[in-house]
Amino acid sequence: MSETIVGILGFVTIICIVYMLFQSKTLPSIAFILFPSILAVILVVSGYFTIDQIGELVKGGFKSTGPTAALFVFSVLYFGIMGDVGLFDVIINALMKLIGDSVIGVTIMTAIIALIGHLDGGGASTFCILIPAMLPVYKKMHMRPTTLLRIAVLAMGVLNLMPWAGPTMRAASVLGVEAGALWRTLIPIQIFGIILCLAHAVLAGFQEQARGAGLNGKLAQTEGAVDAGEAEEIKSGELARPNLFIFNLILTIAVIALLVWDKFPSYLPFMLGVAIAIMVNYPGAKMQKKIINSHAGPALMMCSTLMGAAVLMGVLVYGIDVEGAAVIAKPGTDMSIISVVTCMANIIKMVLPPALGSHLPIVIGILSVPLALAFDTDSYFYGMLPIMIAIGAGFGVEALPIAVAMVVCRNCATFISPMVPATLLGVGLADVDIKDHIKASFMYVWAFSIICMIFAIIIGIIPL
């Protein structure tokens, strides 16, 4: 089977997954497992991969998502326990005193926390800091969690331009420059993006206000909202441990500090946190089993989604190197069989009209957000960026503007992509279906990326 056919099949697989999710035909975990498996069977029958190689690809996918799966399970358990003991009730009350009945204040605070929380460049840690703190506030104010996620992903996308963040480091390695040097070029765009994401937070606040959100808004008058609030209070009252508030607060700060410190695997602080929290707050095996079982459903759902994503990433993203191992192609890696996403990138290279070659940075900037749904970060920068640079060289376009366009515009869409494990963590913590997250955020993210690109054109970083 030719690489072109393999690439076409890759696009068909992604389209099928997106269609099934958007039409609510199945769960994400099922779609992530089923359609890549069908593709794998076709590739084996056609002789592109062997059965043994498919096994290696799937193992590779699990290696990349396994740690995040552990993070999923124990972060859900930890924040669930902290919710049970009433830690967040005190924090919420403090935030509500600060914000009052201001829906716009909530959205601005969301953006600020996301910007500060993402200074370390870690998507998982930012979601773990932001969502447990703000989601109860959104529920109390009758605001949509999809709005919380949209504000968060735009702020995180802007901060993801930092030189220690993954996309900037990957692009710099392809360009052969220091990440800090590339970042200095991106600083004006990043400053503009921060202002833009705060403006979007204000807009989101007005939108929520218009639909009746707020402590005393029209949504607060509906019977369902009142019942939900009463249910929360009852649940909190039964399991609350107000006398251990200081202990639980210090423990949570310690867990987050270890997560941000980044000296241990991201799941270890939460594993330790769960063990300590449940031993102190709920002594006795019977009670501990009850607490864990009460949060088992969300944890299992999140974990199954990530396990499905491991199959998706393994079949699409990984290729086979000359030693027969499943790897993601990076500069200097010798491949005996290239990955499906590399074949997809080559198709984009073939179908790109020559007339657009001289405007390649703009073209790839516009396409970056839709392509983010099909390409993970490694494949996008290590697979597609070198191809785009090679195409641009044929039209006399320098490599730097192409890299800037791809980094800036792709970063905006990083955390709406199902190919990014942290996205799945975020939607899981917020209890939002990934299709709803993409629907609510996609057009805003796309517009945001194009506005940032236009700014880069105005200040001369990207040529017309």
Residue pairs with C-beta under 8 A, 6 or more apart in sequence:
1 43
1 46
1 47
1 48
3 338
3 343
3 346
4 343
4 346
4 347
4 350
5 46
6 43
6 48
6 340
6 343
7 340
7 343
7 344
7 345
7 346
7 347
8 347
9 39
9 42
9 43
9 340
10 39
10 316
10 340
10 341
10 343
10 344
10 374
11 344
11 347
11 374
13 35
13 36
13 38
13 39
13 316
13 340
14 316
14 373
14 374
16 31
16 35
17 31
17 32
17 35
17 312
17 418
18 373
19 25
20 26
20 31
20 35
21 28
21 31
21 433
21 434
21 435
21 438
22 435
22 438
22 439
24 435
26 34
27 304
27 305
28 305
28 308
28 309
28 418
28 424
28 433
28 434
28 435
29 301
29 304
29 305
29 307
29 308
30 308
31 308
32 305
32 308
32 309
32 311
32 312
32 418
33 307
33 308
33 311
33 312
35 312
36 311
36 312
36 314
36 315
36 316
37 311
37 315
39 315
39 316
39 340
40 49
40 54
40 57
40 315
43 49
43 54
43 315
43 340
44 50
44 51
44 54
48 337
49 57
49 320
49 337
53 320
53 324
53 326
53 337
54 315
56 318
56 320
56 324
56 325
56 326
57 314
57 315
57 318
57 320
57 326
58 310
58 311
58 314
58 315
59 314
59 326
60 314
60 318
60 326
60 327
60 328
61 309
61 310
61 311
61 312
61 313
61 314
61 315
61 317
61 318
62 307
62 310
62 314
64 310
64 313
64 421
65 306
65 307
65 309
65 310
65 313
65 421
66 310
67 265
67 266
67 267
68 124
68 266
68 267
68 306
68 421
68 422
68 424
68 425
69 303
69 306
69 307
69 310
70 265
70 267
70 271
71 124
71 266
71 267
71 270
71 425
72 299
72 302
72 303
72 306
72 424
72 425
72 428
73 299
73 302
73 303
74 267
74 270
74 271
74 273
74 274
75 128
75 267
75 270
75 425
75 429
76 295
76 298
76 299
76 302
76 428
76 429
77 270
77 274
77 292
77 295
77 299
78 255
78 270
78 273
78 274
78 277
79 128
79 132
79 429
80 291
80 294
80 295
80 298
81 274
81 277
81 278
81 281
81 282
81 291
81 295
82 88
82 132
82 248
82 252
82 277
83 132
83 136
83 236
84 235
84 236
84 239
84 240
84 281
84 291
84 294
85 239
85 240
85 241
85 244
85 248
85 277
85 281
86 236
86 239
86 240
86 241
86 242
86 245
87 245
87 248
87 249
87 252
88 132
88 133
88 136
89 136
89 236
89 240
90 245
91 133
92 136
92 137
92 140
95 109
95 133
95 137
96 137
96 140
96 215
98 105
99 105
99 106
99 109
99 137
101 214
101 215
101 216
102 205
103 141
103 143
103 205
103 208
103 209
103 213
103 214
103 217
104 201
104 202
104 205
104 206
104 209
105 205
106 134
106 137
106 138
106 141
106 143
106 205
107 147
107 151
107 201
107 202
107 204
107 205
107 208
108 198
108 201
108 202
108 205
109 134
110 130
110 134
110 148
110 151
110 152
110 155
110 201
111 151
111 152
111 154
111 155
111 197
111 198
111 200
111 201
112 198
113 129
113 130
113 133
113 134
114 126
114 130
114 151
114 152
114 155
114 156
114 159
115 155
115 158
115 159
115 194
115 197
117 125
117 126
117 129
117 130
118 126
118 155
118 156
118 159
118 160
119 159
119 162
120 126
120 164
120 260
120 262
121 159
121 160
121 162
121 164
121 165
121 166
122 259
122 260
122 262
122 266
122 422
123 156
123 160
123 414
123 415
123 420
123 422
123 423
123 425
123 426
124 266
124 421
124 422
124 425
125 256
125 259
125 260
125 266
126 152
126 156
127 152
127 422
127 425
127 426
127 429
128 256
128 259
128 270
128 425
128 429
129 256
130 148
130 152
131 148
131 152
131 426
131 429
131 430
132 429
134 148
135 145
135 148
135 429
135 430
135 431
136 232
138 144
138 145
138 147
138 148
139 145
139 228
139 229
139 232
140 215
140 229
141 208
141 213
141 214
141 215
141 217
142 212
142 213
142 214
142 217
142 219
142 220
142 225
143 208
143 213
144 208
144 213
144 440
145 430
145 431
145 432
146 430
146 432
146 436
146 437
146 439
146 440
146 441
147 204
147 207
147 208
147 440
148 430
149 426
149 427
149 430
149 432
149 437
149 440
149 441
150 204
150 437
150 440
150 441
150 444
150 445
151 197
151 200
151 201
151 204
152 415
152 426
153 414
153 415
153 416
153 426
153 441
153 445
154 197
154 200
154 412
154 444
154 445
154 448
155 194
155 197
155 201
156 414
156 415
157 193
157 197
157 411
157 412
157 413
157 414
157 415
157 445
157 448
158 190
158 193
158 194
158 196
158 197
158 411
158 412
159 165
159 190
160 166
160 167
160 168
160 411
160 414
161 167
161 168
161 183
161 186
161 189
161 190
161 193
161 407
161 408
161 411
162 168
162 183
163 169
163 172
163 178
163 179
163 180
163 182
163 183
164 179
166 377
167 377
167 381
167 407
167 410
167 411
167 414
168 179
168 182
168 183
168 186
168 407
169 179
170 377
170 378
170 381
170 382
170 385
171 182
171 381
171 385
171 403
171 406
171 407
172 178
172 179
172 181
172 182
173 179
173 330
173 331
174 331
174 381
174 382
174 385
174 386
174 389
174 403
175 182
175 399
175 400
175 403
182 403
182 407
185 400
185 404
185 461
186 404
186 407
186 408
188 455
188 459
188 461
189 404
189 408
189 452
189 455
189 456
189 461
192 452
192 455
193 408
193 448
193 452
196 448
196 451
196 452
197 448
200 444
200 448
209 217
211 219
212 218
212 219
212 220
213 219
214 220
219 225
220 226
239 282
239 291
241 248
241 281
244 280
244 281
247 280
248 277
248 281
251 273
251 276
251 277
252 273
254 269
254 273
255 269
255 270
255 272
255 273
256 269
258 264
258 268
258 269
258 272
259 266
259 269
259 270
278 288
278 291
278 292
279 288
282 288
282 291
298 428
298 431
301 428
302 424
302 425
302 428
305 424
305 428
305 434
306 421
306 424
309 418
309 419
309 421
309 424
312 418
312 419
313 376
313 419
314 326
315 340
316 339
316 340
316 341
317 328
317 339
317 340
317 341
317 376
317 378
317 379
317 419
318 326
318 327
318 328
318 339
319 326
319 327
319 328
319 329
319 335
319 337
319 338
319 339
319 342
320 326
320 327
320 335
320 336
320 337
321 327
321 333
321 334
321 335
321 336
322 334
322 335
322 336
324 336
327 333
327 335
328 339
328 378
328 379
328 382
329 335
329 338
329 339
329 342
329 379
329 382
329 383
330 378
330 382
331 382
331 386
339 379
339 383
341 374
341 375
341 376
341 379
341 383
342 379
342 383
344 374
344 375
345 375
345 379
345 383
345 384
345 387
346 387
348 367
348 371
348 384
348 387
349 387
349 388
349 391
352 360
352 363
352 391
354 395
356 363
357 391
357 392
357 394
357 395
357 397
358 395
358 396
358 397
359 464
360 388
360 391
360 392
360 395
360 397
360 402
361 392
361 397
361 401
361 402
361 404
361 405
361 462
361 463
362 405
362 453
362 457
362 462
362 464
364 388
364 402
364 405
364 406
364 409
365 405
365 406
365 408
365 409
365 449
365 450
365 453
365 462
366 409
366 450
366 453
368 405
368 406
368 409
368 410
368 412
368 413
368 449
369 409
369 410
369 412
369 413
369 442
369 445
369 446
369 449
370 446
371 380
371 384
371 410
372 380
372 410
372 413
372 414
372 416
372 417
372 419
373 413
373 416
373 417
373 418
373 419
373 438
374 419
375 383
375 384
375 417
375 419
376 417
376 419
376 420
377 410
377 414
377 419
377 420
380 406
380 410
381 406
381 407
381 410
384 406
385 402
385 403
385 406
388 402
388 406
389 399
389 402
389 403
392 398
392 399
392 402
393 399
397 463
401 461
401 462
401 463
404 456
404 461
404 462
405 453
405 456
405 462
408 449
408 452
408 453
408 456
409 449
409 450
409 452
409 453
410 449
412 445
412 446
412 448
412 449
412 452
413 445
413 446
413 449
414 420
414 423
415 422
415 423
415 426
416 423
416 437
416 438
416 441
416 442
416 445
417 423
418 424
418 434
418 438
423 434
423 437
424 434
426 437
427 433
427 434
427 437
430 437
453 462
456 462
457 463
457 464
